[in-house]
């Protein structure tokens, strides 16, 4: 570890970074001042939202997992050996929302005021939508995305024995993950 100086001139202990032969970091020269999660010296930082006023915020994300029709039927008929797939996926989605700040670097820990999860069974897929609400200084779209991706991963985990074919998962895929809504009031 080396002693480094941050953008305020304060000294702090931190890791080293590689520099080009001229003594400057090429990425810093390419506009680090425009990057909110990077200092002028090229170090990663969390954005300071302390001065922002609290506001009501909502984000909704969605995605889907493609499955074989017989797997979707097993979910619908509650015939999956591991248990209730959608109930478990709901728990996973909510837990992921609550722990987003622990898995995404520089993501703020925010007070989650509500999480709604919705799973829809189609012929060859399970669709997932997660709505997150907070009152705070920063948005909650990352939490909604984490809820969707984890909820869909839980579905995959619960049905992998049914989906597995010759050691792989040729019909199984998570796709179309996106933010549907981001609102601040």
Secondary structure, DSSP 8 states (H G I E B T S, - for coil): -EEEE-TTS-EEEE------TTSS-HHHHTTGGG-TTB-TTS-B-----TTS--EEEEEEEEEEEE--HHHHHHHHTT--TT--HHHHHHHHHHHHHHTHHHHSTT-----EEEEEEEEEE-SSEEEEEEEEEEEESS--HHHHHHHHHHHHHHHHHHHHHHH-BTTB-TT-EEEEEEEEEEEE-
